[in-house]
Amino acid sequence: MTITILLILVCVAVLCSLDMTAFGQFMISRPIFCGPLFGWLLGDITTGLWVGMIVEMVWINAIPLGVAVPIDISSITILAVFWSTKNFAQTSEIQAAAVWGIVLAIPFAYLYKEMEIAGREFNVKIMRWVERGVQEGKESRINKGIFLGLLLFVARLFVFYLVAMLVCDFIYQGVFFQFTPFVRLGLKKAWYILPVLGFGAALHNFRSALNLKRR
């Protein structure tokens, strides 16, 4: 994979994750969309759809509401699809590789959650800077503050995905090739069991939501 293609994929990943809270809310950040999208870009839309379906159902309630900052499920999907299809597309190892990708991507989702919290704290400083400017009659700071906050958000996402895709891909491959045939077989079986887990998680979340409405 050339650096040009990698940068294009990083930009697409940034665009998808940007939709989560910063701009758009067109739902392209949802795993059921960005999973097949990256699968299509990398030549394996089936794996992308399957990974997106699993992540969507398991973390269907991971929605940013108000000050709540859930884990970034877009990154779980994008990274899992990227690592697995880049290295094992159209091979017999793709199912095991995709499951390993999901497992490895989960810590990155929590890492980005912490980055998002830090980013929001910095945005508060930008907001106060804008407020001081407005009080001083410098209304132009409003546009500058919005632009600066969005620019920092994009920069944070870009660095996050670039490092995860470029550097951590070596970790992904190195660990996977150390797995014994027994472990790989277990991961392959998990590929078919995880949708059942996801379906159960989705039912549990819907049941919890119904109980809250009744109260």
C-alpha positions as CSV (number, residue, x, y, z in Angstrom):
1,M,0.0,0.0,0.0
2,T,1.4,3.4,-1.0
3,I,1.5,6.4,1.3
4,T,-0.9,8.2,-1.0
5,I,-3.6,5.5,-0.6
6,L,-2.9,5.4,3.2
7,L,-3.4,9.1,3.5
8,I,-6.6,8.9,1.5
9,L,-7.9,6.2,3.8
10,V,-7.0,8.3,6.8
11,C,-8.9,11.3,5.4
12,V,-11.9,9.1,4.8
13,A,-11.7,7.8,8.4
14,V,-11.4,11.4,9.7
15,L,-14.5,12.4,7.7
16,C,-16.5,9.4,9.1
17,S,-15.5,10.1,12.7
18,L,-16.0,13.8,12.3
19,D,-19.7,13.1,11.8
20,M,-20.0,11.7,15.3
21,T,-20.1,15.0,17.1
22,A,-18.2,17.7,15.3
23,F,-19.9,18.2,12.0
24,G,-22.8,16.8,10.0
25,Q,-24.5,14.0,12.1
26,F,-25.4,12.3,8.8
27,M,-24.9,8.9,10.5
28,I,-22.0,8.0,8.3
29,S,-20.0,7.5,11.5
30,R,-22.1,4.5,12.5
31,P,-20.4,1.1,12.1
32,I,-23.0,-0.3,9.8
33,F,-22.1,2.4,7.3
34,C,-18.3,3.0,7.7
35,G,-17.6,-0.7,8.0
36,P,-18.9,-1.6,4.5
37,L,-17.4,1.7,3.2
38,F,-13.9,0.7,4.2
39,G,-14.4,-2.9,3.2
40,W,-15.4,-1.6,-0.3
41,L,-12.4,0.7,-0.5
42,L,-10.1,-2.2,0.5
43,G,-11.7,-4.8,-1.7
44,D,-13.7,-6.8,0.8
45,I,-17.1,-5.3,1.4
46,T,-18.4,-8.5,3.0
47,T,-15.9,-8.4,5.9
48,G,-16.6,-4.7,6.3
49,L,-20.3,-5.3,6.5
50,W,-19.9,-8.2,9.0
51,V,-17.6,-6.2,11.3
52,G,-19.9,-3.2,11.1
53,M,-22.9,-5.3,12.0
54,I,-21.2,-6.8,15.0
55,V,-19.9,-3.5,16.4
56,E,-23.2,-1.8,15.7
57,M,-25.2,-4.3,17.6
58,V,-22.8,-4.7,20.6
59,W,-22.3,-1.0,21.1
60,I,-25.7,0.3,19.7
61,N,-26.2,2.4,22.8
62,A,-22.8,4.1,22.5
63,I,-24.2,7.5,21.5
64,P,-22.7,10.8,22.6
65,L,-25.5,12.7,24.4
66,G,-24.8,16.0,26.2
67,V,-21.6,15.7,28.2
68,A,-21.4,11.9,27.9
69,V,-18.4,10.7,26.0
70,P,-18.8,7.0,25.0
71,I,-16.0,5.0,23.4
72,D,-15.5,5.7,19.7
73,I,-17.1,2.8,17.9
74,S,-16.3,4.3,14.5
75,S,-12.6,3.7,15.2
76,I,-13.2,0.1,16.3
77,T,-14.9,-0.6,13.0
78,I,-12.5,1.3,10.7
79,L,-9.3,0.0,12.3
80,A,-10.6,-3.6,12.5
81,V,-11.6,-3.6,8.8
82,F,-8.4,-1.8,7.7
83,W,-6.0,-4.1,9.5
84,S,-7.8,-7.3,8.5
85,T,-8.6,-6.6,4.9
86,K,-5.3,-4.9,4.2
87,N,-3.4,-8.0,5.2
88,F,-5.7,-10.9,4.7
89,A,-8.4,-10.0,2.2
90,Q,-9.6,-12.9,0.1
91,T,-7.7,-15.4,2.2
92,S,-8.8,-18.2,4.5
93,E,-7.5,-16.3,7.5
94,I,-9.8,-13.2,7.0
95,Q,-12.4,-14.3,9.6
96,A,-9.8,-14.8,12.4
97,A,-8.0,-11.7,11.3
98,A,-11.1,-9.6,11.5
99,V,-12.0,-10.8,15.0
100,W,-8.4,-10.1,16.1
101,G,-8.8,-6.7,14.6
102,I,-11.9,-5.9,16.6
103,V,-10.1,-7.1,19.8
104,L,-7.1,-4.9,19.1
105,A,-9.2,-1.9,18.1
106,I,-11.1,-1.7,21.4
107,P,-8.2,-0.2,23.4
108,F,-7.8,2.4,20.7
109,A,-11.5,3.3,21.1
110,Y,-10.9,3.9,24.8
111,L,-7.7,5.9,24.0
112,Y,-9.6,8.1,21.7
113,K,-12.3,8.6,24.3
114,E,-9.6,10.1,26.6
115,M,-8.3,12.2,23.8
116,E,-11.9,13.5,23.2
117,I,-12.3,14.4,26.9
118,A,-9.0,16.3,26.8
119,G,-10.1,18.0,23.6
120,R,-13.4,19.1,25.1
121,E,-11.5,20.6,28.1
122,F,-9.4,22.6,25.6
123,N,-12.5,23.7,23.8
124,V,-13.7,25.2,27.0
125,K,-10.6,27.4,27.0
126,I,-11.4,28.4,23.4
127,M,-14.9,29.3,24.4
128,R,-13.8,31.5,27.2
129,W,-11.3,33.2,24.8
130,V,-14.3,33.9,22.5
131,E,-16.4,35.2,25.3
132,R,-13.7,37.6,26.4
133,G,-13.4,38.8,22.8
134,V,-17.2,39.4,22.5
135,Q,-17.1,41.4,25.7
136,E,-14.3,43.5,24.2
137,G,-16.3,44.0,21.0
138,K,-14.3,41.5,18.9
139,E,-17.2,39.5,17.4
140,S,-14.8,38.0,14.8
141,R,-13.5,35.7,17.5
142,I,-16.8,33.7,17.2
143,N,-15.9,32.4,13.7
144,K,-12.3,32.0,14.7
145,G,-13.2,30.0,17.7
146,I,-15.5,27.7,15.7
147,F,-12.8,27.2,13.1
148,L,-10.1,26.6,15.6
149,G,-12.1,24.0,17.5
150,L,-13.0,22.1,14.3
151,L,-9.4,22.3,13.1
152,L,-8.1,20.8,16.3
153,F,-10.7,18.1,16.1
154,V,-9.7,17.2,12.6
155,A,-6.0,17.3,13.5
156,R,-6.5,15.0,16.5
157,L,-8.4,12.5,14.4
158,F,-5.8,12.6,11.6
159,V,-2.9,11.9,13.9
160,F,-4.9,9.2,15.7
161,Y,-5.7,7.3,12.5
162,L,-2.4,7.8,10.9
163,V,-0.5,6.3,13.8
164,A,-3.0,3.5,14.3
165,M,-3.0,2.5,10.6
166,L,0.7,3.0,9.9
167,V,2.5,2.1,13.1
168,C,0.1,-0.3,14.9
169,D,-0.4,-2.3,11.7
170,F,3.0,-3.9,12.5
171,I,1.8,-4.8,16.0
172,Y,-1.4,-6.3,14.5
173,Q,0.5,-8.5,12.1
174,G,3.3,-9.4,14.5
175,V,0.9,-10.6,17.2
176,F,-1.4,-12.4,14.7
177,F,1.4,-14.4,13.2
178,Q,2.3,-15.6,16.7
179,F,-1.1,-17.2,17.2
180,T,-1.1,-21.0,17.2
181,P,-3.5,-22.8,14.8
182,F,-5.7,-23.6,17.8
183,V,-6.0,-19.9,18.6
184,R,-6.7,-19.0,15.0
185,L,-9.4,-21.6,14.8
186,G,-11.0,-20.2,17.9
187,L,-11.0,-16.7,16.4
188,K,-12.5,-18.1,13.3
189,K,-15.4,-19.7,15.2
190,A,-15.9,-16.4,17.1
191,W,-16.5,-14.8,13.8
192,Y,-19.8,-16.7,13.5
193,I,-20.6,-16.5,17.2
194,L,-20.1,-12.7,17.7
195,P,-23.3,-11.8,15.8
196,V,-25.3,-13.8,18.4
197,L,-23.6,-11.8,21.1
198,G,-24.4,-8.6,19.3
199,F,-28.0,-9.6,18.8
200,G,-28.3,-10.4,22.5
201,A,-26.7,-7.0,23.4
202,A,-29.1,-5.2,21.1
203,L,-32.1,-6.9,22.7
204,H,-30.8,-6.1,26.2
205,N,-30.4,-2.5,25.3
206,F,-33.9,-2.2,23.8
207,R,-35.4,-4.0,26.8
208,S,-33.6,-1.5,29.1
209,A,-34.9,1.4,27.1
210,L,-38.5,0.1,27.2
211,N,-38.3,-0.4,31.0
212,L,-37.1,3.2,31.4
213,K,-40.0,4.5,29.3
214,R,-42.5,2.5,31.4
215,R,-41.1,4.2,34.6
